[in-house]
């Protein structure tokens, strides 16, 4: 049993030593490292460009759309706010009538 662990330890040492020899034996030079870094930099720049375009046209476009909808609804709501109590009461009565009509006609399955 002890020999099995000893041989496993020797095997690990052999593999680790072989890995160091592989790296030092002109298999991984600074030219290859520079190529990997340059490739990563190009990928990062490309991803950043796609992200910038998506943010500019999609995200900012949706934010501007929500703002435009809010402004449009605000203009409509301010036109309804006159300060006249009679108009507010008429609006409430009309709203109640609309709900009654919807309920008795069964439009929404109540």
HELIX and SHEET records of a PDB file:
HELIX    1   1 UNK A    2  UNK A   22  1                                  21    
HELIX    2   2 UNK A   23  UNK A   27  3                                   5    
HELIX    3   3 UNK A   30  UNK A   54  1                                  25    
HELIX    4   4 UNK A   55  UNK A   59  3                                   5    
HELIX    5   5 UNK A   60  UNK A   80  1                                  21    
HELIX    6   6 UNK A   85  UNK A  105  1                                  21    
END                                                                             
